[in-house]
Amino acid sequence: PAGVVEDRQLDPIEPGRVKQYRGAVEGEPGLYVCGLHFQHSTSSTMIHGAARDAGYVAGTIGTLGVAFLAPIVVKFALAFGPAEYFSLMVLAFI
C-alpha cells in the first residue's frame, strides 16, 4: 500500500530509517526521498542541504529520462527533411 515502508527498506543499523543512497531507496527502483537527516552530508537536514540533495535526485531522474527517451527523439529527428530544418532555422531567429 502507498505510504507503507516495508522491513526490507529499513536500515538495520538505524531502526526506522530508510535504506537509501543519495536519495534513491535501495531495492525500490524509481522511489526517491529528500530531506532526511544526514541523507548525504551533515547539512542535509537544513534548507540549503535539502536543496542540494533534491537537485541531485532531480538530476538523476532527468538523466535517466533523457537516456530512455533518446531513441524516440532520434527516430523523430531522422524523419526531418529540408523543409523542417529550414523551419527550425527560421524559428531560431525569432
C-alpha positions as CSV (number, residue, x, y, z in Angstrom):
1,P,0.0,0.0,0.0
2,A,1.1,3.6,-0.6
3,G,2.9,5.2,2.3
4,V,3.8,2.0,4.0
5,V,7.5,1.2,4.5
6,E,8.4,-2.5,4.3
7,D,11.0,-4.1,6.6
8,R,13.4,-4.6,3.7
9,Q,13.5,-0.9,3.0
10,L,14.5,-0.1,6.6
11,D,18.1,0.3,7.7
12,P,19.1,-2.5,10.2
13,I,21.7,-0.2,11.8
14,E,19.4,2.7,12.5
15,P,15.8,1.4,13.1
16,G,13.1,3.4,11.5
17,R,15.5,4.9,8.9
18,V,15.0,4.1,5.2
19,K,18.0,2.4,3.4
20,Q,18.9,4.9,0.7
21,Y,22.0,6.2,-1.2
22,R,21.8,9.9,-2.0
23,G,18.0,9.7,-2.1
24,A,17.5,6.5,-4.1
25,V,15.7,3.9,-1.9
26,E,17.6,0.6,-2.0
27,G,15.6,-2.3,-3.5
28,E,12.9,0.0,-4.9
29,P,13.7,1.3,-8.4
30,G,12.1,4.7,-9.0
31,L,11.5,5.5,-5.4
32,Y,13.4,8.6,-4.1
33,V,13.4,10.6,-0.8
34,C,14.7,14.0,0.1
35,G,15.3,15.9,3.3
36,L,16.4,13.0,5.5
37,H,18.7,13.6,8.4
38,F,22.3,13.0,7.1
39,Q,21.0,11.9,3.7
40,H,24.3,12.8,2.1
41,S,26.0,15.2,4.4
42,T,25.5,17.0,7.8
43,S,23.7,19.9,6.0
44,S,21.1,17.6,4.5
45,T,18.6,18.5,7.3
46,M,18.9,22.2,6.6
47,I,17.2,24.1,3.7
48,H,20.4,24.5,1.6
49,G,21.4,20.9,2.2
50,A,18.0,19.6,1.3
51,A,18.1,21.7,-1.9
52,R,21.4,20.2,-2.8
53,D,20.1,16.7,-2.2
54,A,16.9,17.4,-4.2
55,G,19.0,18.8,-7.1
56,Y,21.0,15.5,-7.1
57,V,17.8,13.4,-7.1
58,A,16.2,15.6,-9.9
59,G,19.4,15.4,-12.0
60,T,19.4,11.6,-11.7
61,I,15.8,11.3,-12.7
62,G,16.4,13.7,-15.6
63,T,19.5,11.9,-16.8
64,L,17.6,8.6,-16.8
65,G,14.7,10.2,-18.6
66,V,17.0,11.5,-21.4
67,A,18.7,8.1,-21.7
68,F,15.4,6.3,-22.1
69,L,13.8,8.9,-24.4
70,A,16.8,9.3,-26.7
71,P,15.8,6.5,-29.2
72,I,12.3,8.1,-29.6
73,V,13.8,11.5,-30.2
74,V,16.3,10.2,-32.7
75,K,13.6,8.4,-34.7
76,F,11.6,11.7,-34.8
77,A,14.7,13.8,-35.8
78,L,15.7,11.4,-38.6
79,A,12.3,11.9,-40.2
80,F,13.1,15.6,-40.7
81,G,13.5,16.8,-44.3
82,P,14.8,20.0,-45.7
83,A,11.6,21.9,-45.1
84,E,11.6,21.0,-41.4
85,Y,15.3,22.0,-41.0
86,F,14.6,25.3,-42.7
87,S,11.6,25.9,-40.4
88,L,13.8,25.2,-37.4
89,M,16.5,27.7,-38.5
90,V,13.8,30.4,-39.1
91,L,12.3,29.6,-35.7
92,A,15.7,30.0,-34.1
93,F,15.9,33.6,-35.2
94,I,12.5,34.6,-33.7
